[in-house]
Amino acid sequence: MKVRLTGEAFSIQALNEEAQVIPAHGYTEWAWDVVPVQSGTRTLHLHVTVRIRLPHGEERKDHPVVDRIIQVDVDSIYSIKKWIADHWQWLLGTLVIPLIAWIWAKLQS
């Protein structure tokens, strides 16, 4: 069996192989590390493909995709930290350096 998890508004990393054997006893587990990258109502899609061994080879059957609606709320502090991390050059060039120059000029006069 092969199982994939997808979603446009998520960063998804599989923690194990997509294709795995289903044993006669016990269970098989698929796991993912899922991080939302956009807020709002978003959808995760679970794709399942079954592989069936036949005398003349192998057949594959895709099952209907399972969709789950996920409400993602943004943590404001996280968003601010991420924005600063992504735009530190702009922040340094437009705010910090001119502020330092202004303070230096005031101290010199």
trRosetta pair geometry for C-beta under 8 A, 3 or more apart (Angstrom, degrees):
i j d omega theta_ij theta_ji phi_ij phi_ji
1 19 7.3 174 91 -144 34 57
1 20 6.4 -23 65 64 80 71
1 21 8.0 112 21 -134 76 13
1 22 5.4 54 -2 -39 117 114
1 28 7.2 146 53 82 121 150
1 48 6.8 -17 -173 -165 105 89
1 49 7.0 157 -162 84 56 54
1 50 5.5 -21 -109 -111 83 59
1 51 6.6 -148 -74 18 33 82
2 18 5.1 31 -160 141 87 93
2 19 4.3 -24 -95 -90 92 76
2 20 7.8 137 -95 14 44 60
2 48 7.3 150 83 -158 56 42
2 49 4.2 -6 58 58 104 104
2 51 7.0 71 -14 -27 96 105
3 18 6.3 -158 61 -162 47 67
3 20 7.8 -31 17 22 99 103
3 30 4.6 -103 80 -48 133 168
3 46 6.9 -13 -167 -173 96 90
3 47 6.9 155 -156 83 45 58
3 48 5.3 -5 -105 -104 80 72
3 49 7.7 -161 -69 26 40 67
4 14 7.8 -62 -128 -79 64 127
4 18 5.5 6 -75 -136 81 122
4 46 7.6 160 83 -157 48 44
4 47 4.4 -6 58 56 95 109
5 12 5.5 -146 102 -167 99 146
5 14 7.5 151 34 -87 97 83
5 30 7.7 157 -26 138 109 124
5 32 5.0 -87 47 -33 144 162
5 34 7.2 -74 130 -81 140 119
5 44 6.3 -9 -170 -177 98 106
5 45 7.1 153 -158 80 48 52
5 46 5.7 -16 -103 -103 75 67
5 47 7.6 -163 -74 19 27 77
6 12 6.7 -146 -114 39 34 156
6 44 7.5 152 80 -162 37 59
6 45 4.8 -20 65 62 87 104
6 47 6.8 27 5 -11 109 114
7 10 4.0 39 85 23 116 118
7 12 6.4 110 36 -39 90 131
7 34 7.7 45 38 -147 134 116
7 42 6.3 79 179 154 121 111
7 43 6.1 -165 -129 98 99 52
7 44 4.4 -48 -65 -107 135 57
7 45 6.1 162 -71 11 70 76
7 70 7.8 8 -145 25 157 131
8 42 7.6 -140 65 -155 77 107
9 36 6.2 3 136 -152 93 81
9 37 6.0 -157 -180 57 54 79
9 38 4.1 -88 -148 46 105 109
9 40 7.5 -108 -143 62 162 96
9 42 3.9 -106 58 -130 142 139
9 43 7.9 96 24 36 111 52
9 72 7.0 -151 133 9 129 154
10 34 5.4 -15 -174 -164 132 91
10 35 6.6 142 -162 72 74 41
10 36 5.6 -49 -103 -103 76 48
10 37 6.3 162 -113 5 19 89
10 42 6.9 140 -40 142 94 145
10 44 6.6 20 -3 -95 154 91
11 34 7.5 150 78 -156 54 42
11 35 4.5 -13 57 63 102 99
11 36 7.9 -171 17 -93 76 2
11 37 5.5 91 -27 -47 92 117
12 32 5.4 -10 -165 -179 92 132
12 33 7.4 153 -155 78 43 54
12 34 5.3 -1 -107 -107 79 76
12 35 7.9 -165 -71 28 41 64
13 32 6.5 149 75 -163 43 75
13 33 4.5 -9 59 54 100 102
14 17 7.4 69 145 -114 134 9
14 18 6.3 -60 -131 -63 162 78
14 30 7.6 -50 -147 -169 97 92
14 31 7.7 113 -165 84 56 51
14 32 5.6 -45 -105 -104 45 83
15 31 4.2 -36 54 94 127 98
15 32 6.0 -163 -4 -96 91 24
15 33 6.1 103 -59 -25 103 86
16 20 7.1 21 134 -67 118 133
16 29 7.3 87 28 98 156 77
16 30 6.3 -138 63 -131 111 52
16 31 6.0 72 4 38 104 84
17 20 5.6 134 83 -66 104 87
18 30 7.6 41 -129 -129 41 124
19 51 7.6 37 -146 -13 110 137
20 28 5.0 162 117 -170 130 134
20 30 7.2 -163 9 -74 137 89
21 28 7.0 -174 87 -91 46 140
22 28 5.3 -99 -107 -3 61 136
23 26 5.0 16 75 56 132 105
23 27 7.8 -70 47 -30 100 7
23 28 6.8 144 7 -52 81 96
34 44 7.3 -4 -143 -109 150 135
36 39 7.2 82 143 -86 132 43
36 42 6.7 155 -132 33 110 155
36 70 7.5 -152 -85 120 122 130
36 72 4.2 162 -152 -135 164 142
38 42 6.6 129 80 -77 98 134
38 72 6.9 97 96 82 52 147
39 72 5.1 -146 -135 106 46 96
39 73 6.4 37 -143 -138 107 21
39 74 4.1 -64 -75 -36 131 106
40 71 7.8 -91 151 -146 26 58
40 72 6.2 3 47 56 37 94
41 69 6.1 -6 -174 -173 99 105
41 70 7.5 153 -158 78 51 42
41 71 5.6 -26 -101 -102 69 68
41 72 7.7 175 -89 19 19 76
42 69 7.6 147 81 -158 33 56
42 70 5.2 -29 72 67 84 93
42 71 7.9 147 24 -101 71 19
42 72 5.5 14 12 -5 119 120
43 67 5.3 -11 -170 -167 116 106
43 68 6.9 150 -154 75 64 41
43 69 5.7 -35 -97 -100 76 56
43 70 7.0 155 -102 17 22 83
44 67 7.1 153 79 -155 48 54
44 68 4.9 -12 58 58 98 95
44 70 5.7 52 -13 -17 103 126
45 65 5.1 -10 -167 179 101 126
45 66 7.4 143 -160 75 49 48
45 67 5.5 -20 -102 -99 69 75
46 65 6.6 151 70 -166 50 68
46 66 4.2 -13 57 60 109 100
46 67 7.7 -161 19 -72 74 29
46 68 7.4 44 -13 -7 106 103
47 62 7.3 -32 -171 -152 91 103
47 65 5.5 -26 -92 -110 68 93
48 62 7.4 133 86 -157 53 56
48 63 4.5 -13 80 46 105 117
48 65 8.0 160 14 -107 73 45
48 66 7.5 39 -9 -2 111 104
49 60 5.6 1 178 -173 110 106
49 61 7.0 158 -159 78 62 39
49 62 5.1 -31 -103 -98 82 66
49 63 7.3 -161 -87 9 31 77
50 60 7.1 157 81 -156 47 54
50 61 4.8 -14 59 60 98 94
50 63 6.7 66 -13 -33 102 104
51 58 5.8 -4 -173 -177 98 117
51 59 7.4 157 -157 82 50 44
51 60 5.4 -23 -101 -101 67 77
52 58 6.9 152 77 -160 44 64
52 59 4.8 -17 61 63 99 94
52 60 7.6 177 18 -85 75 27
52 61 6.7 29 -7 -2 115 109
53 58 5.6 -34 -105 -104 54 80
54 57 6.0 4 65 63 94 50
54 58 6.7 164 22 -99 81 24
54 59 5.7 48 -13 -10 125 103
74 78 7.1 -139 -178 70 75 108
74 79 5.3 43 167 -55 121 127
75 78 3.9 64 83 11 108 115
75 79 6.7 174 85 -15 55 84
76 79 5.6 -56 -148 35 32 113
76 80 6.4 31 156 -18 66 104
77 80 5.8 -54 -149 36 31 110
77 81 6.4 30 154 -16 65 108
78 81 5.8 -58 -148 40 30 110
78 82 6.1 29 155 -19 66 109
79 82 5.8 -56 -145 38 28 111
79 83 6.3 30 155 -21 64 106
80 83 5.7 -54 -147 35 30 111
80 84 6.4 29 155 -17 64 106
81 84 5.8 -55 -148 37 30 110
81 85 6.2 30 154 -18 65 108
82 85 5.6 -55 -145 39 31 112
82 86 6.2 24 157 -14 66 110
83 86 5.9 -61 -145 42 28 106
83 87 5.9 -18 169 20 66 116
84 87 6.6 -79 -131 57 21 81
84 88 6.0 54 166 -78 65 82
84 91 6.5 3 -139 -25 73 164
85 88 6.5 -10 -138 -35 22 110
87 90 4.7 -40 -179 40 92 117
87 91 5.7 98 121 -26 87 98
88 91 5.4 -57 -143 41 35 114
88 92 6.0 37 158 -22 69 106
89 92 5.9 -54 -146 36 28 110
89 93 6.2 19 159 -12 63 113
90 93 6.0 -63 -144 43 27 106
90 94 5.9 -3 169 4 66 117
91 94 6.7 -70 -133 47 19 91
91 95 5.6 -32 -173 30 61 119
91 96 6.7 53 137 -13 74 106
92 95 7.3 -68 -110 53 10 79
92 96 4.9 -40 -139 41 51 126
92 97 6.3 61 159 -26 68 98
93 96 7.8 20 -13 45 16 86
93 97 6.0 -8 -133 17 32 130
94 97 7.9 57 -2 40 10 96
94 98 7.0 -17 177 3 32 123
95 98 6.7 -80 -154 44 15 101
95 99 6.1 11 161 -19 60 117
96 99 5.7 -61 -148 37 27 113
96 100 6.4 26 157 -18 65 106
97 100 5.8 -53 -146 35 31 111
97 101 6.4 32 154 -18 64 105
98 101 5.5 -54 -145 38 35 113
98 102 6.2 38 155 -22 67 105
99 102 5.7 -53 -147 35 31 112
99 103 6.4 29 154 -16 65 105
100 103 5.8 -53 -146 38 31 110
100 104 6.2 34 153 -21 64 108
101 104 5.6 -54 -146 37 30 114
101 105 6.3 32 154 -21 64 105
102 105 5.7 -53 -149 34 29 111
102 106 6.5 29 153 -18 63 106
103 106 5.7 -56 -149 37 32 112
103 107 6.3 30 154 -18 66 108
104 107 5.8 -57 -146 38 30 110
104 108 6.3 29 155 -20 64 109
105 108 5.8 -57 -148 35 30 112
105 109 6.7 22 158 -17 64 108
106 109 6.2 -62 -150 34 30 105
